[in-house]
Amino acid sequence: MNDHRTALISGLRDMADFLHDNPNIPVPRSDVSVLHFPAWAQDAEMCAHVDHIAALLGTEIDQEDAAYGHYSTGIRFGPVEYRAVAVLAERRARHEALLSYVDCVVPEGTP
């Protein structure tokens, strides 16, 4: 077990205990996700990584995410979810193209 994994698990437990012991502190109204993104690689390699995680979790690949250029799987614990997501090359390219227009249009009078 590596140090980051141990620290993450410890931190999650500490936060859960803290929230349990302090009921006046509000918690998010929405679900909470812990996301794992494989290192960028060829789509097939990233998908294989997510397939491996799906096998470990005993879950299926989320077909709805494919429409957004994501290859993913996840498991829920009530409103808390662990999710592995590969952002595929075409989707990354579309996102980078969109970002290339940032600051290209500046409203008149903007410094």
C-alpha positions as CSV (number, residue, x, y, z in Angstrom):
1,M,0.0,0.0,0.0
2,N,1.5,3.3,-1.0
3,D,1.6,6.5,1.2
4,H,-0.9,8.4,-0.9
5,R,-3.5,5.6,-0.8
6,T,-3.1,5.3,3.0
7,A,-3.4,9.0,3.4
8,L,-6.5,9.2,1.2
9,I,-8.2,6.4,3.1
10,S,-7.3,7.9,6.4
11,G,-8.5,11.4,5.4
12,L,-11.8,10.0,4.2
13,R,-12.3,8.2,7.5
14,D,-11.3,11.3,9.5
15,M,-13.7,13.5,7.5
16,A,-16.6,11.0,8.0
17,D,-15.8,10.8,11.8
18,F,-15.6,14.6,12.0
19,L,-18.9,15.1,10.2
20,H,-20.5,12.4,12.4
21,D,-19.2,14.1,15.6
22,N,-20.3,17.6,14.4
23,P,-23.9,17.3,13.3
24,N,-24.3,21.1,13.0
25,I,-21.8,21.3,10.2
26,P,-23.7,21.1,6.9
27,V,-22.9,18.5,4.3
28,P,-23.3,18.8,0.5
29,R,-26.8,18.5,-0.8
30,S,-25.6,16.7,-3.8
31,D,-23.8,13.3,-4.2
32,V,-20.1,13.2,-3.6
33,S,-17.7,11.5,-6.1
34,V,-14.2,10.3,-5.7
35,L,-12.8,10.3,-9.2
36,H,-9.9,8.3,-10.6
37,F,-8.5,9.2,-14.1
38,P,-6.0,6.9,-15.7
39,A,-2.8,8.5,-17.1
40,W,-3.4,9.8,-20.6
41,A,-2.4,7.2,-23.1
42,Q,-3.9,5.6,-26.2
43,D,-7.7,5.1,-25.9
44,A,-7.4,1.3,-25.9
45,E,-4.9,1.4,-23.0
46,M,-7.0,3.8,-20.9
47,C,-10.1,1.7,-21.6
48,A,-8.3,-1.5,-20.6
49,H,-7.4,0.3,-17.3
50,V,-11.0,1.2,-16.7
51,D,-12.1,-2.4,-17.7
52,H,-9.6,-3.7,-15.1
53,I,-11.1,-1.5,-12.4
54,A,-14.7,-2.5,-13.4
55,A,-13.6,-6.2,-13.0
56,L,-12.3,-5.4,-9.5
57,L,-15.5,-3.5,-8.6
58,G,-17.8,-6.1,-10.2
59,T,-19.4,-3.3,-12.2
60,E,-20.2,-2.6,-15.9
61,I,-19.0,0.1,-18.1
62,D,-21.4,3.1,-18.1
63,Q,-22.8,3.3,-21.6
64,E,-24.4,6.6,-21.1
65,D,-21.0,8.3,-20.5
66,A,-19.9,7.1,-24.0
67,A,-22.0,9.8,-25.5
68,Y,-19.8,12.4,-23.8
69,G,-16.5,10.8,-24.9
70,H,-15.9,9.2,-21.5
71,Y,-15.3,5.5,-20.8
72,S,-16.2,4.9,-17.2
73,T,-17.4,2.7,-14.4
74,G,-18.3,3.3,-10.8
75,I,-19.7,2.0,-7.6
76,R,-22.0,3.8,-5.1
77,F,-22.1,3.8,-1.4
78,G,-25.4,5.7,-0.8
79,P,-24.7,9.3,-2.0
80,V,-20.9,8.6,-2.2
81,E,-19.4,7.2,-5.4
82,Y,-16.1,5.9,-6.5
83,R,-15.7,6.4,-10.3
84,A,-13.0,5.6,-12.8
85,V,-13.2,7.8,-15.9
86,A,-11.1,7.7,-19.1
87,V,-11.5,10.9,-21.2
88,L,-11.1,9.6,-24.8
89,A,-8.8,11.3,-27.3
90,E,-11.6,12.8,-29.5
91,R,-13.3,14.4,-26.4
92,R,-9.9,15.8,-25.2
93,A,-9.3,17.2,-28.7
94,R,-12.7,18.9,-28.8
95,H,-12.1,20.3,-25.3
96,E,-8.7,21.7,-26.3
97,A,-10.2,23.2,-29.5
98,L,-12.9,24.9,-27.4
99,L,-10.3,26.3,-25.0
100,S,-8.2,27.7,-27.9
101,Y,-10.9,30.4,-28.2
102,V,-10.6,31.6,-24.6
103,D,-9.8,35.3,-24.6
104,C,-10.2,35.6,-28.3
105,V,-13.3,37.7,-27.9
106,V,-13.0,40.6,-25.5
107,P,-16.0,42.9,-24.9
108,E,-15.4,46.5,-25.8
109,G,-14.1,48.5,-22.9
110,T,-12.4,45.5,-21.2
111,P,-8.8,46.2,-20.2
